[in-house]
Amino acid sequence: MRWRDLRRSENVDDERGAGGGGRGIGLPHVGGAGLVVILIIAYFVGGPNLVMNLIGSGAGAPSSSAVDANAPRPGGAPTDEAGDLATRVLGSTEDVWSAILAQEGQRYTPPRLVLYSDEIQSACGYNTSATGPFYCPGDEKLYLDTSFFGELAQMGGPGDFAQAYVIGHEVGHHVQKLLGTEARVRAAQARTDEHGRNRLQVAMELQADCYAGVWAYHANQTSQLLEPGDVEEGLRAAAAIGDDRLQRNAGRRVSPDSFTHGSSADREHWLDVGLTRGDVAACDTFGAM
């Protein structure tokens, strides 16, 4: 994928290495009775919340004054390859979606991308990297622990376009909020049963896959983004994170009623629809339910 020539977005906050996105307070290594004394003092000074912050920050764990010169600098522009790719892909999504929504007479307000390590506090609550990349409509931010890219490769979705697809998917959720889809889905979920809520959730996730494809289609038209093999790379990544495959890999029985993002086949299909059609209207995953 020819991503190095894409425009860098200015809407990126690199919080990696910032101690869990600002959550918790670091302590030097103390053990046994010393740690108990510190926690007791913390309780009377700051109450139970301070105690929980101390515990959550790994109180009593060995600390190190050594700084990795190659590590991303908190708050600065990303200097590593994964961060640079994310920044440039985000810039491309801004250009593409601004043009698409302008044709519909709408203004595109871009989301911010927060790069973090291990854990983060967002308007949607506290999350760890185990959550995977996510979009929070409450603060209109995308959250990404770039270590996920390595996990995605291990699951069968390696490559730079696979990584770009992940970012495009989360941006797709932002587009859904701007278009009012997210609010309509949440209202509909409140009026139905668990089965209905899951089906609506899956439809929304599959539409975000399709929107990722729409972005790539238009980026390729304007920037010659895609190289041979990229489409297959993206489709493999979509299949790698299908609910049925994840359930099998976890040793569980495949249960469509518990799907949250869709099967491997469905995720591949809707990404392909976006990639080949490049049309927002073609991403009607709700009508296909």
N, C-alpha and C positions, 0 to 999 in steps of 0.2 A: 504494500500500500504506500502511495506517495504522500505521506503525511508531513514530511519535513518542510514542505513549501507552504503549508496551510498557515493562515494567520493565527497568531497567538491571542487567546482571549485575555482580557484584563479582569475577568470575573472569577478569579481563582484565588482561594485562600489555602496556602500550604501550611497545615498545622502538624505535619508529621514531625515526630520528635519533640512535640510540645508537652509531653507528659499526659497523653490521653486527652488531647483537645482541651486542656485546662482543668480537667477533672482531677481532684485529689491534691494532696500536699505531700511532697517528698520528705522523707525523714532519713537521717543517718542510721546505720545499722545499730540496733539495740536489741537486747534479748531478755527473756525471762522477766524478772521483777522490774527491770528498767522500763520495758515496754508497757507493762501494766500501769506504772506510775504516770508515764506520759499520757496514756489514754484516760486515766482518771482526771488528770489536770485538764486535758482537752475537754472532757465532759463538762466540767464546771466553768470553763472559760467560754466555750462555744456551743455547748449543748450536744445532744446526740448526733446532729447532722455533721458536726466537726469530727466526732469520733468515727462515723461511718466513712467520711472522706479520707481520714487517716488510714483506716483499714483497707479501703478500696484502692489506695495509692500504693499498697504494698509495704505498710509500716513494718520496720524490722528487717526489710530485705537489704542485702548489701548494696551500697551505693558506689558509684564510680565517678571520678572527676575527669576521666578520659573522654574526649570528644572525637567522634569519628569525622574526620575532615571531609569525607565523601558523603556524609549523611545530608539529607535535605535540611535547609535552614528554616525553622518555624517562622511563618509570616512572610518569607521572601518568595521570589518567583522560583518555580521548580527548576532545578538544575540537572536532575537525573533524567534518563530516557523515558521512563514510565510517566513521570510528571510532565515532561515536555510534550509527549504524545497526547496526554489527556488535555493539556492546555490548548494545543492546536486543534484537536478534534472538537473541543467545545467552541473554539472560534469559528470553525466551519459550520457547526450546527446553528450558531447565531446568524450567520450570513444566509444560510438556506432557509431557516424558518422565518426570518424577517421578510424574505422575498415571498415565500408562500403565503403567509398571513396577510401581507400587504395586498396581494391579489384579491383577497376576500374582504378588503377594507378594514383589516384589524392590525393592531400594533403588537409586535412581538417584544415582550419584556423578558430579557434573558435571565435564566437562573444563575446563581453562584455555585461554583464547584468547590467543595471543601475536601481537600486531601488530608487524611489523618492516619494515625497508626494505632492499632489495638482497640481503642475505645473513643467514643465521642458523645457529647451531649448536644442534642438538637431540639427543635421545637416539638418534635415527635417523641421525645424521651431519650433515655440513655441506651446506646447501642454499642456493641462490640464488633470487631471485624468478622466474627462468626455470622453476623447478620447478612454480610455481603453488601454490595453496592445498593444504595437506596435513595429515593427522592422523598423529601419531606414537604408536603404542600403547605404546612403551617408556616415555614420560613422561606419556601421556594428555593431550597438549596438541594444540590446533589451531594451525596456523601460517598467517598470512595477511599478505601484502604487499598493502595496499589499492590499490596501483597496478594490480593485476590487474583491478579493476572497470572501469577505463578500457579495458584490453585486451579484456575480455569484450564491452564495448559495441561496439568496433571490429569484433569478430568476428561481430556480429549479435545480441548478447544484452544490450541496454541496459535500464536501469530498476532501481528499488529491489527489486522482487520477484526479479528475476534475481540480484541480489547476495545476497538472503536465501536463495535456493535453494542457492547455493554454500556458505554457512555451514551450512545444514541438511544438505547432503550430507556435509560433514566431521563434523558431529555424529553423523550416521548411522553413520559408521565407529566412533565411540566407543560407540554403542549396540551395535554388533556385537561389540565387545570385551567389554562387560559381559554380553552374552547368551552368550558363548562361541563365537560364530560365527567370529570372526577366528582363534582358536586351532585350531578344527576345519578351517578352510580351509587354514591353513598346514601342518597335519599331512597333509592329503590331497594338497596340492601336492608334499610331499616324497616321496610314494609314486607319482607319475605322471610322464609325460613332459612335454616343453615344451608340446605342444598342450593337454594336460590342465591344466597349470598356468595357461595363458592363459585357458582357458574358465572355470576357477574364479575367477580374478582378475576377469574381466568380470562374472561373476555377482555377486560381492561388490560391485563398483562400482555395478551396476544396482540392487542392493538398497539401497545408500546413497541413490541417487536416489529410490527408492520411500519410504524413511524420511523424506527431506526433504519429500515430499508428505504423508506422515502427519502430520508436525509442522504443516505449513501448514493442513491440514484441521482439526485440533483447535484451533490458534491462532485460526482464523477462527470456530470455534464459540464460543469464550470471549471473543474480543477484536474480532470483526468486522474481521479483519486485511485481507481482500482487497477490492480495489476493482475496478470493471469494467476488463477488459483485463489484470489481473495474471496470471491463469492462462496466457493466451496469451504473456505476457512470459516467464514461467518456462519454458514449453515451447520457445519460441524459443531461450532460453539453453541448454537441454539439448541442442537440436539443433545449436547453434553449436559445442559442444565434443564432438560425436560423433567417434569415431576416423576414420570414413570421410571426413567433411568436413575434418578436420584434415589427413589424408593428401593429399586432393585439393588443398587450399589450399597445401600445401607442394610441390606438383608431383610427388607420388609416386603410384604405382599403389596402388589400394585393396587392402589385404591383410588380410582378416578374421583370418587366423591370427596376425597381429601386434597385434590389438586388445588394449587394456588396460582400456578403460572401456566399450566398447560403441558400436554405431553410433548415428547421430543418431536414427533411428527407434526403436531400443530404449530410448535414454535418454528420449526423449519419452514413450514408452509407459509406462515404469515410474514416472516422475514423475507421470504422469496417474493411474495406478492408485492411488498413495498419496493424491493430491489428491481423488479421487472416492470412494475406499473408506474411507480413514482407519483402516485395519486392518493391524496389523503382520503378521498371518497371511497377508494377501493379497500380501505382498512376498516370496513364495517364488520368487525368481529362479533358485535352484538346481534346483528341481523342473521349471522351464520350459526347462532346458538341453537 
